[in-house]
Amino acid sequence: MFYIDLYLDQMAKTNNINEKWQPREMRLVSEYIARYYPNSPSLTRVRLGPTHPALIMENMTEEEQNMLKVWRRWADGIVITRNRLILIEGAILPDPGDVSKLLLYEYLLRYTPEFQQYLDRDIVKVLLLAIEDPVLEKIARAAGIQVVVFCPDWVRDYVRSLAERKQRAPLTYLGPEDEK
């Protein structure tokens, strides 16, 4: 019993399982927007796409219909500039799924009632990473997604608290092409 307690105690420290959840990625996105787009209108946790018609009942008030928006997907952030809509997905730990999320969010944005007035602008997809991942960056760029590495000091401190294997991207090598 003694050894298992030591093991579990060490695992709890290594994986921070006793740490309270914090919205770190939203903080990352918010700080990025504040630093690089301080004078542009922006939103975080933006619901995208229309509400499914099957959810809307005949006598619903506008307020009740607005409550249904929680069933919609959301992007981490959107910045509205004079000629662009910047769609942002933030990730402290690189995740290949974020590329497909941005593609989905771009599609849904075109059908989002709240953004119809801005669809004459270029839609720019941004994958905001705190940890560089050359393979993920290459795939994102091939899909028309801009990759930005943004790592404030508090993120570095957080990443250092993670298990070592999570402190960097996987070391995948694509061969000589990888060096281009």
C-alpha positions in Angstrom: 0.0 0.0 0.0 2.8 2.4 0.8 4.4 2.2 -2.7 1.1 2.8 -4.4 0.5 5.9 -2.3 3.9 7.2 -3.3 3.2 6.5 -6.9 -0.2 8.2 -6.8 1.2 11.2 -5.0 3.9 11.6 -7.6 1.3 11.3 -10.4 -0.8 13.9 -8.8 2.1 16.3 -8.7 3.3 15.5 -12.3 -0.2 15.8 -13.9 -1.6 18.6 -11.7 -4.7 16.6 -11.1 -5.4 18.5 -7.8 -5.2 21.9 -9.6 -8.4 23.8 -10.2 -9.4 24.2 -13.8 -8.7 27.6 -15.3 -9.7 29.0 -18.7 -6.1 29.4 -19.8 -6.7 29.2 -23.6 -9.4 31.9 -23.3 -6.9 34.1 -21.4 -4.3 33.4 -24.1 -6.7 34.4 -26.9 -7.9 37.5 -24.9 -4.4 38.7 -24.3 -3.4 38.2 -27.9 -6.4 40.2 -29.2 -5.7 42.9 -26.6 -2.1 43.2 -27.6 -2.4 43.0 -31.4 -5.9 44.3 -32.1 -6.5 46.9 -29.3 -8.7 49.2 -31.4 -10.8 46.6 -33.2 -14.1 45.2 -32.1 -13.6 41.6 -30.8 -15.5 38.8 -29.2 -14.5 35.6 -27.4 -16.4 32.3 -27.2 -18.4 33.3 -30.2 -21.3 31.1 -31.1 -21.4 30.2 -34.7 -24.0 28.9 -37.2 -27.7 29.3 -37.1 -29.9 27.8 -34.4 -31.3 24.5 -35.6 -34.9 25.1 -36.7 -36.2 22.1 -34.8 -35.4 23.8 -31.5 -37.4 26.9 -32.2 -41.1 26.7 -31.2 -43.8 28.9 -32.6 -44.5 31.1 -29.6 -41.0 31.5 -28.3 -39.9 35.0 -27.3 -36.7 36.5 -28.7 -35.1 36.0 -25.3 -36.0 32.3 -25.3 -34.6 31.9 -28.8 -31.4 33.5 -27.7 -31.1 31.0 -25.0 -31.0 28.2 -27.6 -27.7 29.6 -29.0 -25.9 27.6 -26.3 -26.4 24.6 -28.5 -24.2 26.1 -31.2 -20.5 25.6 -31.6 -18.1 28.4 -30.7 -14.9 29.9 -31.8 -12.4 31.1 -29.3 -12.2 34.6 -30.7 -13.2 36.8 -33.6 -11.8 40.2 -34.4 -13.5 42.6 -36.8 -11.3 44.9 -38.8 -12.1 47.3 -41.6 -11.5 44.6 -44.3 -11.2 41.3 -42.4 -12.9 38.9 -40.0 -10.2 37.2 -38.0 -11.3 33.8 -36.7 -9.0 32.6 -33.8 -8.6 29.2 -32.3 -6.2 29.2 -29.4 -4.2 26.2 -28.0 -1.6 26.1 -25.3 -0.9 22.5 -26.2 -0.8 21.8 -29.9 -3.7 19.8 -31.2 -4.1 18.7 -34.8 -7.9 18.8 -34.4 -7.7 22.6 -34.1 -7.0 22.8 -37.9 -10.3 21.1 -38.6 -12.1 23.2 -36.0 -11.0 26.4 -37.9 -12.2 25.0 -41.2 -15.6 24.2 -39.6 -15.8 27.6 -37.9 -15.1 29.4 -41.2 -18.0 27.4 -42.8 -20.4 28.1 -39.9 -19.4 31.8 -39.8 -20.9 32.2 -43.3 -24.3 31.1 -41.9 -24.2 32.9 -38.6 -27.0 35.5 -38.6 -25.0 37.9 -36.3 -22.1 38.1 -38.8 -24.0 38.5 -42.1 -23.2 42.2 -42.3 -19.4 41.4 -42.3 -19.3 38.7 -44.9 -18.0 41.1 -47.5 -14.7 41.0 -45.7 -11.9 38.5 -46.0 -12.1 35.7 -43.5 -8.7 35.0 -42.0 -8.2 31.9 -39.9 -5.6 32.0 -37.2 -4.3 29.1 -35.1 -2.8 30.7 -32.0 -0.3 28.4 -30.4 1.7 28.7 -27.2 4.0 25.8 -28.2 5.6 25.6 -31.6 4.7 22.4 -33.6 6.4 22.5 -37.0 4.3 19.6 -38.4 1.0 21.1 -37.2 2.1 24.5 -38.5 2.8 23.0 -42.0 -0.6 21.3 -42.1 -2.4 24.4 -41.0 -0.7 26.6 -43.6 -1.5 24.1 -46.3 -5.2 24.5 -45.3 -5.0 28.3 -45.6 -4.6 28.9 -41.9 -2.2 31.4 -40.4 -0.2 30.2 -37.5 0.9 32.5 -34.7 3.1 31.5 -31.8 2.3 33.6 -28.8 3.6 32.6 -25.4 3.3 35.1 -22.5 5.4 34.5 -19.4 2.4 33.0 -17.4 2.0 30.4 -20.2 5.7 29.5 -19.9 5.3 29.0 -16.2 2.2 26.9 -16.7 3.8 24.7 -19.4 6.8 24.1 -17.0 4.4 22.7 -14.5 3.2 20.0 -16.9 4.7 16.6 -17.3 7.8 16.8 -19.5 6.2 15.1 -22.5 3.6 17.8 -22.7 6.1 20.7 -22.6 6.8 20.4 -26.3 5.2 19.2 -29.5 5.8 15.6 -30.6 9.2 15.3 -32.4 7.8 14.1 -35.8 10.3 14.4 -38.7 9.0 14.7 -42.2 12.4 14.2 -43.8 14.5 16.7 -45.9 11.2 18.4 -46.9 10.7 19.2 -43.2 13.7 21.6 -43.4 12.2 23.8 -46.1 
